[in-house]
Amino acid sequence: MSAEVLLMTDVKDLGAEGDIVTVADGFARNYLLPRKLAAPVTEATRRRLEKIRREREDVRKAELEEGRALAAKLEGISLTIAVKVSEADKMFGSVSVADLTSLLEEQGFSIDRNNVLLDAPIKDLGVYTVKIKVHPEVESSVKVWVVEE
């Protein structure tokens, strides 16, 4: 026998949230329903799923607006890092993501180090533009001045 169920979350190799799928009775009864991954197809479960989707969409929109506001604040930020250099203007060491995140924290921004998009550590003096991912859909950039100490 088979049963039609409404998926309440994404289930690998079965379907996405909101899909109506046909599965074996035992799979639905013993796995999907007890773990609340699916529900029987009824009008009440469809309404519940729509409510959950609307709430998630509202949260996603709020997070996106928050990310855009943070990106706007970051656009005006300029970071200056003083480093030791040799007589030939060769840097001792380099400027890494950890250095940039600590400078951002000093200015009041809490940015995860995985969100600072720096391809390789900065090893020369100069002005650099570093991208920062503040939200999965929003990026910002920060000017980084690497100067002699």
Helices and strands as residue ranges (DSSP letters): E 2-7, E 20-24, H 25-27, I 28-32, E 38-40, H 43-75, E 78-83, H 97-106, G 113-115, E 116-117, E 126-135, E 138-148
